[in-house]
Amino acid sequence: MIEQCTKYIKKKGLRLTKQRIKLVQEIAQMNQHFDVDLLISVMKKKKINISRATVYRTLPILQECGVIREVTQLDNKVYYENNYNKKHHDHMICLNCGRIIEFFDNDIERLQDKICAKSCFKPEKHRLIIYGLCEDCGGGKND
């Protein structure tokens, strides 16, 4: 992941600063969804000095090179995930607590393919997000 980002940043003619390298290293270790605040907090705990502006400027670059992706925007925050070598999955997001649950379902994937084929549409990528309430927030079982 770090090598992919380094090559991309250099190819784009951007500066490869120590802060950017450390940011990529931290994101590479993240196994959870994150926003800017969480990312900065994690780096501060590790005594890594990085400005909020650097984080905001670097995240779109990391999206462009494919190592992170935006999951959702909720309560004026953008949530991302490490996308490097990760298999396709979709998300359920709790509107109460903000919990993000990853899932994959072959039936949903087949149905999407069937709908696309019926419309002579060639899908390149897709993102399914279901918003609702998680079990802890009163979601319960659907009957």
Backbone as JSON, one array per atom type, in Angstrom:
{
  "sequence": "MIEQCTKYIKKKGLRLTKQRIKLVQEIAQMNQHFDVDLLISVMKKKKINISRATVYRTLPILQECGVIREVTQLDNKVYYENNYNKKHHDHMICLNCGRIIEFFDNDIERLQDKICAKSCFKPEKHRLIIYGLCEDCGGGKND",
  "N": [[0.82, -1.19, 0.0], [1.9, 1.24, 0.82], [3.96, 1.55, -1.01], [2.48, 1.69, -3.39], [1.09, 4.1, -2.99], [3.23, 5.9, -2.75], [4.42, 5.78, -5.32], [2.27, 6.75, -6.82], [1.89, 9.37, -5.8], [4.34, 10.57, -6.47], [4.21, 10.3, -9.27], [2.12, 12.02, -9.86], [3.36, 14.37, -9.43], [3.42, 15.48, -6.93], [4.37, 16.49, -3.58], [6.2, 14.26, -1.57], [5.98, 14.0, 1.5], [7.26, 13.52, 4.89], [5.15, 13.47, 6.67], [2.98, 12.7, 5.07], [3.79, 10.12, 4.36], [3.8, 8.89, 6.89], [1.1, 9.13, 7.49], [-0.05, 7.46, 5.55], [1.08, 5.04, 6.4], [-0.2, 4.72, 8.88], [-2.9, 4.53, 8.11], [-2.74, 2.18, 6.66], [-2.56, 0.33, 8.67], [-5.03, 0.42, 9.84], [-7.96, -1.2, 10.75], [-10.56, -0.54, 10.78], [-13.45, 1.53, 10.16], [-12.98, 4.98, 9.5], [-12.79, 8.49, 10.34], [-11.67, 11.87, 9.75], [-11.15, 13.02, 12.28], [-10.78, 10.76, 13.97], [-8.54, 9.62, 12.77], [-6.58, 11.63, 13.12], [-6.53, 11.69, 15.91], [-5.57, 9.1, 16.53], [-3.02, 9.31, 15.45], [-1.94, 11.38, 17.02], [-1.89, 10.15, 19.54], [0.15, 8.39, 19.1], [2.17, 10.11, 19.0], [2.73, 11.35, 16.57], [3.27, 14.03, 14.63], [1.07, 15.86, 12.79], [-0.67, 17.99, 10.61], [-4.1, 19.03, 10.51], [-4.85, 20.09, 8.07], [-3.03, 18.86, 6.31], [-3.9, 16.22, 6.46], [-6.52, 16.48, 5.41], [-5.85, 17.32, 2.81], [-4.45, 15.13, 1.86], [-6.09, 12.84, 1.93], [-7.96, 12.82, -0.34], [-6.1, 12.27, -2.37], [-5.25, 9.73, -1.68], [-7.6, 8.38, -2.08], [-7.87, 8.66, -4.86], [-5.73, 7.08, -5.74], [-6.62, 4.65, -4.96], [-6.33, 3.3, -2.49], [-7.82, 3.92, -0.27], [-11.32, 4.29, 0.43], [-14.28, 6.26, 0.27], [-16.83, 5.68, 2.53], [-19.27, 6.64, 3.61], [-21.19, 9.65, 4.23], [-22.02, 11.15, 7.14], [-23.72, 12.93, 9.6], [-22.29, 15.35, 9.05], [-19.71, 14.38, 8.71], [-17.17, 12.62, 6.97], [-16.73, 9.26, 6.33], [-14.26, 6.8, 5.97], [-12.61, 3.87, 4.58], [-9.94, 1.56, 4.73], [-8.99, 0.38, 1.72], [-7.31, -1.3, 0.54], [-6.39, -4.23, -0.99], [-8.83, -5.4, -0.25], [-11.77, -7.33, -0.25], [-14.8, -7.0, -2.18], [-17.6, -5.54, -0.6], [-20.61, -4.56, 1.13], [-22.47, -2.05, 3.0], [-24.17, -1.52, 6.14], [-25.59, 1.07, 7.93], [-26.0, 2.53, 11.05], [-28.36, 4.88, 11.93], [-28.62, 6.02, 14.37], [-26.44, 5.49, 16.26], [-24.27, 5.49, 14.55], [-22.83, 3.27, 13.89], [-21.08, 1.13, 11.65], [-21.67, -1.53, 9.64], [-20.26, -4.16, 7.92], [-21.09, -6.19, 5.1], [-21.66, -9.02, 2.93], [-23.48, -10.39, 0.29], [-24.37, -12.98, -1.74], [-26.8, -13.34, -3.11], [-27.81, -10.74, -3.39], [-25.82, -9.66, -5.02], [-26.09, -11.26, -7.34], [-28.69, -10.53, -8.09], [-28.34, -7.82, -8.71], [-26.63, -8.09, -10.92], [-28.37, -9.42, -12.66], [-30.39, -7.49, -13.05], [-28.86, -5.49, -14.3], [-28.08, -6.88, -16.64], [-30.56, -7.29, -17.84], [-31.17, -4.72, -18.59], [-29.25, -4.25, -20.45], [-26.85, -3.19, -19.46], [-23.59, -2.5, -18.5], [-22.07, -3.11, -15.6], [-19.58, -1.36, -13.75], [-18.72, -0.7, -11.21], [-20.13, -0.68, -7.92], [-22.01, 0.51, -5.09], [-23.58, -0.35, -2.19], [-25.54, 0.88, 0.34], [-27.21, 0.55, 3.3], [-29.33, 2.26, 5.34], [-30.36, 2.5, 8.7], [-31.46, 1.18, 11.83], [-29.28, -0.27, 14.17], [-29.03, -3.39, 15.99], [-28.53, -2.81, 18.72], [-29.6, -0.29, 18.95], [-32.28, -0.53, 18.72], [-33.11, -1.81, 16.44], [-33.82, -4.53, 16.1], [-35.4, -7.68, 15.07], [-36.53, -8.2, 11.75], [-39.77, -9.0, 10.76]],
  "CA": [[0.0, 0.0, 0.0], [2.78, 2.41, 0.92], [4.66, 1.66, -2.29], [1.5, 2.15, -4.38], [0.85, 5.53, -2.73], [4.46, 6.63, -3.04], [4.53, 5.88, -6.78], [1.19, 7.61, -7.32], [2.17, 10.75, -5.4], [5.46, 11.04, -7.3], [3.72, 10.38, -10.64], [1.28, 13.21, -9.95], [4.21, 15.55, -9.22], [3.15, 16.03, -5.6], [5.45, 16.3, -2.61], [6.12, 13.08, -0.73], [6.51, 14.46, 2.79], [7.29, 12.54, 5.97], [3.8, 13.4, 7.24], [2.16, 11.89, 4.17], [4.23, 8.73, 4.5], [3.3, 8.41, 8.19], [-0.35, 9.02, 7.38], [-0.32, 6.23, 4.79], [1.43, 3.92, 7.27], [-1.26, 4.57, 9.88], [-4.1, 4.03, 7.44], [-2.49, 0.78, 6.29], [-2.76, -0.5, 9.87], [-6.39, 0.57, 10.35], [-8.9, -2.25, 10.38], [-11.89, -0.03, 11.1], [-13.83, 2.72, 9.41], [-12.41, 6.13, 10.2], [-12.98, 9.84, 9.83], [-10.47, 12.69, 9.95], [-10.91, 13.18, 13.71], [-10.21, 9.52, 14.51], [-7.2, 9.48, 12.21], [-5.69, 12.58, 13.81], [-6.43, 11.23, 17.3], [-4.67, 7.93, 16.55], [-1.65, 9.77, 15.2], [-1.49, 12.14, 18.19], [-1.58, 9.17, 20.59], [1.45, 7.8, 18.75], [3.1, 11.25, 18.96], [3.04, 11.7, 15.19], [2.81, 15.4, 14.42], [0.53, 16.09, 11.46], [-1.72, 19.01, 10.65], [-5.42, 18.68, 9.99], [-4.83, 20.46, 6.65], [-2.3, 17.82, 5.58], [-4.8, 15.06, 6.38], [-7.57, 16.8, 4.45], [-5.28, 17.38, 1.46], [-3.92, 13.83, 1.46], [-7.14, 11.81, 1.78], [-8.41, 12.68, -1.74], [-5.02, 11.65, -3.15], [-5.28, 8.3, -1.37], [-8.79, 7.86, -2.76], [-7.55, 8.59, -6.29], [-4.84, 5.96, -6.04], [-7.36, 3.42, -4.71], [-6.02, 2.59, -1.25], [-8.94, 4.12, 0.65], [-12.54, 4.73, -0.25], [-15.29, 6.87, 1.1], [-17.94, 4.77, 2.83], [-20.49, 7.42, 3.73], [-21.16, 10.94, 4.91], [-23.04, 11.08, 8.19], [-23.55, 13.98, 10.6], [-21.25, 16.27, 8.59], [-18.41, 13.73, 8.71], [-16.95, 11.64, 5.92], [-16.11, 8.05, 6.85], [-13.46, 6.09, 4.98], [-12.06, 2.59, 4.98], [-8.77, 1.07, 4.03], [-9.54, -0.4, 0.61], [-6.19, -2.0, -0.07], [-6.53, -5.69, -1.0], [-10.05, -5.78, 0.44], [-12.8, -7.85, -1.14], [-16.02, -6.21, -2.27], [-18.62, -5.7, 0.43], [-21.53, -3.44, 1.24], [-22.54, -1.53, 4.37], [-25.37, -1.09, 6.84], [-25.15, 2.15, 8.81], [-27.0, 2.89, 12.04], [-28.61, 6.32, 11.95], [-28.6, 6.49, 15.75], [-25.1, 5.47, 16.87], [-23.24, 5.63, 13.52], [-22.13, 1.99, 13.66], [-21.02, 0.7, 10.26], [-21.59, -2.99, 9.58], [-19.94, -4.65, 6.59], [-21.71, -7.47, 4.76], [-21.62, -9.45, 1.54], [-24.55, -11.35, 0.05], [-24.35, -13.43, -3.13], [-28.12, -13.13, -3.72], [-27.88, -9.33, -3.79], [-24.9, -9.49, -6.15], [-26.72, -11.88, -8.51], [-29.84, -9.71, -8.48], [-27.8, -6.62, -9.37], [-26.15, -8.52, -12.24], [-29.56, -9.74, -13.46], [-31.01, -6.21, -13.41], [-27.99, -4.85, -15.28], [-28.17, -7.63, -17.9], [-31.89, -7.02, -18.39], [-31.14, -3.37, -19.17], [-28.05, -4.17, -21.3], [-25.98, -2.25, -18.76], [-22.37, -3.16, -18.03], [-21.64, -2.46, -14.35], [-18.14, -1.24, -13.49], [-18.6, -0.77, -9.77], [-21.35, -0.24, -7.25], [-21.92, 0.64, -3.64], [-24.89, -0.46, -1.56], [-25.56, 1.29, 1.73], [-28.53, 0.48, 3.9], [-29.39, 3.07, 6.56], [-31.43, 2.09, 9.61], [-31.07, 1.07, 13.24], [-28.63, -1.53, 14.53], [-29.7, -4.15, 17.05], [-28.38, -2.11, 19.99], [-30.38, 0.95, 18.93], [-33.71, -0.82, 18.54], [-33.41, -2.36, 15.11], [-34.56, -5.79, 16.28], [-35.58, -8.56, 13.93], [-37.62, -7.9, 10.8], [-40.66, -10.16, 10.6]],
  "C": [[0.87, 1.26, 0.0], [3.51, 2.64, -0.4], [3.73, 2.19, -3.38], [1.24, 3.64, -4.22], [2.05, 6.37, -3.11], [4.62, 6.84, -4.55], [3.49, 6.85, -7.33], [1.47, 9.08, -7.02], [3.29, 11.34, -6.26], [5.01, 11.24, -8.75], [2.89, 11.64, -10.87], [2.07, 14.49, -9.74], [3.97, 16.23, -7.89], [4.32, 15.75, -4.66], [5.19, 15.08, -1.74], [6.77, 13.43, 0.61], [6.5, 13.32, 3.81], [5.9, 12.36, 6.58], [2.89, 12.55, 6.37], [2.51, 10.41, 4.29], [3.7, 8.14, 5.8], [1.79, 8.24, 8.17], [-0.73, 7.73, 6.65], [-0.01, 5.0, 5.65], [0.35, 3.66, 8.31], [-2.53, 4.0, 9.26], [-3.94, 2.56, 7.06], [-2.74, -0.17, 7.46], [-4.2, -0.47, 10.38], [-7.29, -0.54, 9.83], [-10.33, -1.84, 10.71], [-12.19, 1.15, 10.2], [-13.35, 3.92, 10.2], [-12.83, 7.43, 9.54], [-11.72, 10.62, 10.15], [-10.14, 12.79, 11.44], [-10.27, 11.93, 14.33], [-8.78, 9.34, 14.03], [-6.21, 10.38, 12.92], [-5.49, 12.15, 15.26], [-5.46, 10.06, 17.43], [-3.23, 8.38, 16.37], [-1.09, 10.57, 16.38], [-1.11, 11.21, 19.34], [-0.22, 8.53, 20.36], [2.52, 8.87, 18.61], [3.62, 11.54, 17.55], [2.43, 13.05, 14.92], [2.36, 15.58, 12.96], [-0.6, 17.1, 11.56], [-3.01, 18.47, 10.05], [-5.47, 18.98, 8.48], [-4.13, 19.41, 5.8], [-3.19, 16.58, 5.41], [-5.88, 15.31, 5.34], [-7.06, 16.85, 3.01], [-4.85, 16.01, 0.95], [-5.01, 12.79, 1.21], [-7.68, 11.71, 0.34], [-7.37, 12.02, -2.64], [-5.04, 10.14, -2.93], [-6.51, 7.63, -1.97], [-8.5, 7.67, -4.25], [-6.67, 7.39, -6.61], [-5.43, 4.62, -5.58], [-7.07, 2.69, -3.4], [-7.03, 2.85, -0.13], [-10.16, 4.46, -0.19], [-13.48, 5.34, 0.77], [-16.42, 5.87, 1.29], [-19.24, 5.54, 2.85], [-20.2, 8.79, 4.31], [-22.32, 10.93, 5.88], [-22.73, 12.13, 9.23], [-22.37, 14.9, 10.29], [-19.84, 15.7, 8.69], [-18.35, 12.74, 7.55], [-16.22, 10.46, 6.55], [-15.46, 7.29, 5.7], [-13.14, 4.69, 5.5], [-10.83, 2.31, 4.14], [-9.29, 0.12, 2.96], [-8.48, -1.3, -0.02], [-6.35, -3.51, 0.11], [-7.76, -6.19, -0.25], [-11.07, -6.25, -0.58], [-14.03, -6.97, -1.1], [-16.98, -6.56, -1.14], [-19.5, -4.46, 0.44], [-21.65, -3.07, 2.71], [-23.97, -1.3, 4.84], [-24.9, -0.07, 7.86], [-26.28, 2.55, 9.73], [-27.13, 4.41, 12.1], [-28.58, 6.89, 13.37], [-27.18, 6.59, 16.31], [-23.96, 5.61, 15.86], [-22.46, 4.36, 13.24], [-22.2, 1.61, 12.19], [-20.76, -0.81, 10.25], [-21.33, -3.4, 8.14], [-20.66, -5.97, 6.35], [-21.51, -7.76, 3.28], [-22.71, -10.49, 1.38], [-24.58, -11.7, -1.44], [-25.69, -13.2, -3.83], [-28.27, -11.69, -4.2], [-27.0, -9.09, -5.02], [-25.51, -10.07, -7.43], [-27.9, -11.06, -9.01], [-29.39, -8.44, -9.2], [-27.32, -6.96, -10.78], [-27.33, -8.79, -13.18], [-30.24, -8.45, -13.93], [-30.18, -5.49, -14.47], [-28.1, -5.54, -16.64], [-29.49, -7.36, -18.6], [-31.94, -5.66, -19.09], [-29.96, -3.16, -20.11], [-27.07, -3.13, -20.75], [-24.79, -3.01, -18.22], [-21.9, -2.47, -16.76], [-20.12, -2.46, -14.21], [-17.86, -1.33, -12.0], [-19.93, -0.35, -9.17], [-21.09, -0.16, -5.76], [-23.35, 0.58, -3.1], [-24.73, -0.08, -0.09], [-26.99, 1.24, 2.21], [-28.47, 1.25, 5.21], [-30.56, 2.6, 7.4], [-30.94, 2.09, 11.03], [-30.43, -0.29, 13.5], [-29.4, -2.18, 15.68], [-29.66, -3.42, 18.38], [-29.26, -0.87, 20.09], [-31.88, 0.71, 18.64], [-34.09, -1.37, 17.2], [-34.22, -3.64, 15.2], [-34.65, -6.61, 15.02], [-36.73, -8.08, 13.07], [-38.47, -9.14, 10.63], [-41.12, -10.29, 9.19]]
}
